């Protein structure tokens, strides 16, 4: 397995992305959010530099690298306060699934546009009554002549309003057994019977959340990604990168908050010395740094395993990375706000809004409790409770 110590190329990638991201920074992202827009300028410039499609095949305009490199890009953008949530969805989930299982026509149509940033694809899996239980998905696809008819509902789908299509997880019925199996369909945003409703969120983010309704959406055979009999294999080809990228997103956010707190603790003097000289301030910040570094190491392991083709090993490591990063991010943000005291709650310092955002990494795309379930019965061999 490749070394867990970063190569010169990866360190250079971090440096380049960080310098690029600083030209935008948190002020840019905050302004875009307040205006109700989307960071299109940042997205397109990042894509033009090869960052958005770094994991996609070179023959389709990508960088020919992997989830390792894509997660580095997202983490470093997050560390300067300008993360792009749709990187988790469009190139990491959808781009990966199409690269691995799509038809030649699907690859030709989508991969170059996903790589250069001119098109985006959303991902719909969560349902109102299924939650984290993907086995209870009720969105179903049935054949009607040469076409498919897709019916169901999805919730908490990010960026549907800016995406050109949504990769929908549905289920087909096995004619031999009668059981339902997961399958993936590319649904164009203007498809008849495909409607969206924004979900009113307390979380202030550029990427809006939507509830989707699919009412007998007619799709051609070519909308099916991969083999309808492949089932979970295709689904988890996208979910493992999703967990790795969510971990990178959380680590970047935690690093940004910690950096602001350390800067403040170095300069803020209440008595005779900067407050960072006091162990009650310094030690919790040091602990947050340690936890973020440990999460980074597991995230790197998960990405390397995935890029090496070890889907089973990557599944375990990706879940652990996402768990570790979510916990580390929440604690780093909380300690950063606490270090700044009242200033931590002001717009001027811009970290109070991260309190809500940091919680997302504990909840999505799978809750920490479900990860503990996974580790307890997959890694430790304990019996299931469900």
C-alpha positions in Angstrom: 0.0 0.0 0.0 1.3 3.5 -0.7 2.9 5.3 2.2 0.7 7.3 4.5 3.3 10.1 4.5 2.4 12.6 1.8 4.5 12.8 -1.3 6.1 16.0 -2.5 3.4 16.2 -5.2 0.6 16.1 -2.6 2.3 18.7 -0.5 2.7 20.9 -3.5 -1.0 20.4 -4.3 -2.0 21.5 -0.8 0.2 24.6 -1.1 -1.2 25.5 -4.5 -4.9 25.0 -3.5 -4.4 26.9 -0.2 -2.9 29.9 -2.1 -5.7 29.8 -4.6 -8.4 29.5 -2.0 -7.1 32.5 0.0 -7.9 34.7 -2.9 -11.5 34.0 -2.2 -11.7 33.1 1.5 -14.5 33.1 4.0 -15.5 36.7 3.2 -16.3 35.7 -0.4 -18.3 32.7 0.7 -20.2 34.6 3.3 -21.1 37.3 0.8 -22.4 34.8 -1.7 -24.5 33.1 1.0 -26.0 36.3 2.2 -26.9 37.2 -1.4 -28.6 33.8 -1.8 -26.2 32.8 -4.6 -23.8 30.1 -5.3 -19.9 30.4 -5.4 -19.9 29.9 -9.2 -16.7 32.0 -9.7 -14.8 29.9 -7.2 -16.1 26.7 -8.7 -15.3 27.5 -12.3 -11.8 28.9 -11.5 -11.1 25.8 -9.4 -12.3 23.6 -12.2 -10.2 25.5 -14.8 -7.1 24.9 -12.6 -8.0 21.1 -12.7 -9.0 20.9 -9.1 -12.7 19.9 -9.4 -12.0 17.0 -11.8 -8.7 15.9 -10.4 -10.1 12.4 -9.7 -11.7 11.9 -13.1 -10.1 10.0 -16.0 -7.6 12.0 -18.1 -9.3 10.8 -21.4 -12.4 12.8 -20.3 -10.6 16.0 -19.2 -9.9 15.0 -15.6 -6.7 14.9 -13.7 -6.4 11.1 -13.7 -5.7 11.0 -10.0 -8.0 9.8 -7.2 -10.2 10.5 -4.2 -6.9 11.1 -2.3 -6.1 14.2 -4.4 -9.8 15.4 -4.5 -10.0 15.2 -0.7 -6.8 17.2 -0.4 -8.4 19.9 -2.6 -11.6 20.1 -0.5 -9.7 20.0 2.8 -7.4 22.9 1.8 -10.3 25.0 0.5 -12.1 24.4 3.8 -9.0 25.3 5.8 -9.1 28.8 4.2 -12.8 29.2 4.8 -14.0 28.5 1.3 -15.1 24.8 1.0 -17.2 23.6 -1.9 -19.9 21.2 -0.7 -20.8 20.1 -4.2 -17.3 18.6 -4.6 -18.6 15.8 -2.4 -21.5 15.3 -4.7 -20.7 16.1 -8.3 -17.1 14.8 -9.0 -16.7 12.4 -6.0 -20.0 10.5 -5.9 -21.6 11.0 -9.3 -18.3 11.3 -11.3 -16.9 8.2 -9.6 -20.0 6.1 -10.2 -20.2 7.1 -13.9 -16.5 6.5 -14.3 -16.7 3.0 -12.9 -20.1 1.8 -14.2 -21.4 4.2 -16.8 -21.8 3.5 -20.4 -19.5 5.0 -23.0 -22.2 7.4 -23.9 -22.8 8.5 -20.3 -19.1 9.0 -19.8 -18.8 11.1 -23.0 -21.8 13.2 -22.0 -21.1 13.8 -18.4 -17.4 13.4 -17.4 -15.9 16.2 -19.4 -18.5 18.6 -18.2 -18.2 17.5 -14.6 -14.4 17.9 -14.8 -14.4 21.4 -16.3 -17.2 22.5 -13.9 -19.7 23.6 -16.6 -22.2 21.0 -15.4 -23.1 19.6 -12.0 -24.9 16.5 -10.8 -26.7 16.1 -7.5 -27.3 12.9 -5.7 -30.5 11.7 -4.2 -30.6 8.7 -1.8 -32.2 9.8 1.5 -36.0 9.3 1.8 -38.5 10.6 4.4 -39.3 7.2 5.9 -35.9 5.5 5.3 -33.4 7.8 6.9 -30.1 5.9 7.2 -31.6 2.6 6.3 -30.9 2.4 2.5 -32.6 -1.0 2.5 -36.0 0.7 3.1 -35.8 2.9 0.0 -39.2 2.9 -1.7 -38.4 4.9 -4.8 -39.1 2.3 -7.4 -38.3 1.8 -11.1 -40.5 -0.4 -13.3 -40.2 -1.1 -17.0 -42.7 0.3 -19.5 -41.7 -1.0 -22.9 -38.2 0.2 -23.6 -38.4 2.9 -20.9 -38.3 3.1 -17.1 -40.9 4.7 -14.9 -39.5 6.1 -11.7 -41.7 7.0 -8.7 -40.8 8.1 -5.2 -39.6 10.9 -2.9 -36.2 12.1 -1.7 -35.2 14.6 1.0 -32.1 16.5 1.9 -30.7 16.6 -1.6 -28.1 19.3 -2.0 -27.8 21.7 -4.9 -30.6 20.4 -7.1 -31.4 24.0 -8.2 -27.9 24.4 -9.7 -27.5 20.8 -10.9 -28.2 19.8 -14.5 -29.3 16.3 -13.4 -29.6 14.2 -10.2 -28.3 10.7 -9.8 -31.3 9.0 -8.1 -31.0 5.8 -6.1 -34.1 3.7 -6.8 -35.0 0.1 -6.6 -36.0 -2.4 -9.3 -37.9 -5.6 -8.8 -36.1 -8.8 -9.4 -38.3 -10.9 -11.7 -36.9 -14.1 -10.2 -37.2 -13.4 -6.5 -39.6 -10.5 -6.3 -37.2 -8.6 -4.1 -36.1 -5.0 -4.6 -32.6 -4.2 -5.6 -30.9 -0.7 -5.6 -30.1 0.9 -8.9 -29.0 4.3 -10.1 -30.7 6.6 -12.7 -29.6 9.9 -14.2 -32.7 12.2 -14.0 -32.5 15.5 -16.0 -33.6 18.5 -14.0 -36.4 19.3 -16.5 -37.8 15.7 -16.7 -41.6 15.6 -16.7 -42.9 14.6 -13.2 -39.7 15.6 -11.5 -40.3 18.4 -9.0 -38.4 20.0 -6.2 -39.3 21.9 -3.0 -36.7 23.8 -1.0 -36.4 22.7 2.6 -36.3 25.7 5.1 -33.0 25.1 6.9 -31.5 26.9 9.9 -28.1 26.1 8.4 -27.0 29.0 6.2 -25.2 27.5 3.3 -24.7 28.4 -0.4 -25.9 24.9 -1.3 -29.7 24.6 -0.7 -31.5 21.5 0.4 -34.5 20.1 -1.4 -37.2 17.5 -1.2 -37.8 15.8 -4.5 -40.9 14.2 -5.9 -40.8 11.7 -8.8 -44.2 11.0 -10.2 -44.0 8.4 -13.0 -40.9 10.0 -14.4 -40.3 8.4 -17.7 -36.6 7.7 -18.5 -35.0 6.0 -21.5 -33.0 2.8 -21.0 -29.8 4.9 -21.3 -30.6 6.7 -18.0 -29.7 3.6 -16.0 -26.1 3.7 -14.8 -24.5 0.3 -14.9 -26.1 -3.1 -14.6 -29.5 -3.3 -12.9 -28.3 -6.5 -11.3 -25.1 -5.0 -9.7 -27.0 -3.7 -6.7 -25.0 -2.6 -3.7 -21.7 -2.7 -5.5 -22.5 0.3 -7.6 -24.1 2.2 -4.7 -21.2 1.8 -2.4 -18.8 2.8 -5.2 -20.2 6.3 -4.6 -20.9 6.2 -0.9 -17.3 5.4 0.2 -15.9 8.5 -1.6 -18.8 10.4 -0.1 -17.6 9.5 3.4 -14.0 10.3 2.6 -14.9 13.7 1.2 -17.2 14.5 4.1 -14.3 13.8 6.4 -12.1 16.1 4.4 -14.8 18.8 4.5 -15.0 18.5 8.3 -11.3 18.6 8.8 -10.9 21.7 6.6 -13.7 23.4 8.6 -12.1 22.4 11.9 -8.7 23.6 10.8 -10.1 27.0 9.7 -11.8 27.5 13.1 -8.7 26.3 15.0 -6.5 28.7 13.0 -8.7 31.7 13.8 -8.7 30.7 17.5 -4.9 30.3 17.6 -4.4 33.6 15.9 -6.7 35.3 18.5 -5.0 33.5 21.4 -1.6 34.7 20.4 -2.7 38.3 20.2 -5.4 38.8 22.8 -3.9 40.1 26.0 -6.2 40.5 29.1 -3.6 40.5 31.9 0.1 40.6 31.3 0.5 37.9 28.7 -1.5 36.7 25.6 -4.3 34.4 26.6 -2.7 31.6 24.6 0.0 31.4 27.3 -2.5 30.1 29.8 -2.9 26.3 29.8 -6.7 26.5 30.2 -6.7 28.1 26.7 -3.7 26.4 25.2 -4.4 22.8 26.1 -7.9 22.5 24.6 -6.6 24.0 21.4 -3.7 21.6 21.3 -6.1 18.7 21.9 -8.3 19.9 19.0 -5.2 20.0 16.8 -4.3 16.5 17.8 -7.8 15.2 17.1 -7.9 16.8 13.7 -4.5 15.4 12.8 -5.6 11.9 13.8 -8.7 12.3 11.6 -6.6 13.4 8.7 -4.5 10.3 9.0 -7.5 8.0 8.9 -9.0 10.0 6.0 -5.8 9.5 4.1 -5.8 5.8 4.8 -9.4 5.5 3.6 -8.7 7.5 0.4 -5.6 5.4 -0.4 -7.4 2.1 0.1 -10.2 3.3 -2.1 -7.9 4.5 -4.9 -6.0 1.1 -4.6 -9.3 -0.7 -5.4 -9.8 -2.2 -1.9 -13.5 -1.4 -1.6 -14.0 -3.6 1.6 -11.0 -2.0 3.4 -12.0 1.4 2.2 -15.6 1.0 3.5 -14.3 0.4 7.1 -11.7 3.1 6.9 -14.0 5.7 5.3 -16.7 5.2 8.0 -14.0 5.6 10.7 -12.6 8.7 9.0 -16.0 10.3 8.7 -16.7 9.6 12.4 -13.3 10.8 13.6 -13.5 14.0 11.4 -17.0 14.8 12.5 -16.2 14.6 16.2 -12.9 16.5 15.8 -14.6 19.2 13.8 -17.4 19.8 16.3 -14.9 20.0 19.2 -12.5 22.3 17.3 -15.3 24.7 16.3 -16.7 24.7 19.8 -13.3 25.4 21.4 -12.6 28.1 18.8 -15.8 30.0 19.6 -15.1 29.5 23.4 -11.5 30.9 23.0 -12.8 34.1 21.4 -15.5 34.5 24.1 -18.1 37.1 23.1 -16.1 37.8 19.9 -16.7 34.2 18.9 -20.3 35.0 18.4 -19.9 38.1 16.2 -20.1 38.4 12.5 -16.7 40.1 12.5 -14.8 37.0 13.4 -17.1 34.7 11.3 -16.9 31.4 13.2 -20.2 31.3 15.1 -22.0 30.2 11.9 -19.7 27.1 11.9 -21.4 25.8 15.1 -24.4 24.7 13.1 -22.3 23.7 10.0 -20.0 21.5 12.1 -23.0 19.4 13.3 -23.6 18.4 9.7 -20.5 16.2 9.7 -21.9 14.3 12.7 -25.3 13.7 10.9 -24.6 13.4 7.2 -24.3 11.4 5.1 -24.7 8.9 7.8 -25.0 9.4 11.5 -22.2 8.6 14.0 -24.5 6.1 15.6 -24.9 4.2 12.3 -21.1 4.2 11.9 -20.7 2.8 15.4 -23.2 0.1 14.4 -21.1 -0.6 11.3 -17.9 -0.9 13.2 -19.4 -3.0 16.0 -20.7 -5.7 13.7 -18.4 -5.4 10.7 -15.1 -4.8 12.4 -15.7 -6.4 15.8 -18.1 -9.2 14.8 -20.7 -8.3 17.3 -24.4 -9.2 16.5 -26.7 -6.7 15.0 -29.3 -4.9 17.0 -31.5 -4.1 14.0 
